[in-house]
Amino acid sequence: IKPPEPSPKSVTSGSGFFVSKFGHIVTNQHVVNKCRRITVGGKAKTQVSAEILDTDKRNDLALLKLLSTEMASANTKSLIRKLGIKIAARNVPLSSNGLLRSEDVELGERVLVSGYPYGEVFSNTIKVTRGIVSANRGLGDDTGQFQIDAAVQPGNSGGPIYDENGNIVG
């Protein structure tokens, strides 16, 4: 009798973006939901473990923090050093230095979506897609959401949506 083979480990990927020099990352809650282990990085050899600090299921947001930057790539370490955002007492990144725009998006406004769709299937470089805000309300007339016509592929989830000035709007 042959022993049963272990079931394969499920691996998923999504996108996210750094919001502090302390290694805080924003992504979508559904990207990290039910994950037993979370790593961040562009290549297998530069993956860094991260922990979930907080999630917001209604807004589909998650705040992560790198556990260490020891194994991070030089580019990641350089980017983290350049960020000067402070973290509020409740683990929420503050809008500062134009990183997060406080004003709502406008209908017809041009936006850019960036992320890592399909993981490393195509390449391990970031992809950017342009689009417009096609509706300033989401499902069920939700004013906390907006719709865009930019192509968003599997793996883009958690990546930022920028306005034309580089401010994050979603």
Phi, psi and omega in degrees: 000131181272130179294150180295142178282144178294144179291144182294148177286136178275128179237127176235163177221156177209185181247171178188177179212145179289140177235002178206160177284358178265005178088022176280139183229138173256136175214188176271146178299321183291342177289321184257355181303131178067013177283136176272332181217137180236130174232154182232136176158165182269335182225158183304323184281349181242026177285137180238135178291146178223159177240154176274121177271321183198152176226155177226096185295320182301317180265002178055049180237149174220141176249121180248164173218133176296140178280333179198153175252011183304316182268359182294153178291162179298322179297317179296314179299319179296316180298315181299319179298328183284339182280135181237025182283139177265152181256130180288167183301331182264023176067028180251127178295137179272145172292130183197146175053031177074009181291310180247123181278133182274337181282147177293156175289157179250147178303128180087355180295140177282140180223161174239139176247131178232151180172196183235068180296141179062022177056232181262011181303314180269312176187167180263019179261155180293146176244143181233134179233138179261148176198191176231162173282112184268343174203138181265017172223153182256202182306132180068026180066028182291116181283351177274359180233162171215164181248145177231160178257005177292141179292121178240122186253165175305131184103341175287335183309132180097344179284157183282156169248125184252153168272181184293346178264004179086008177275141181282127180244351180190000000 
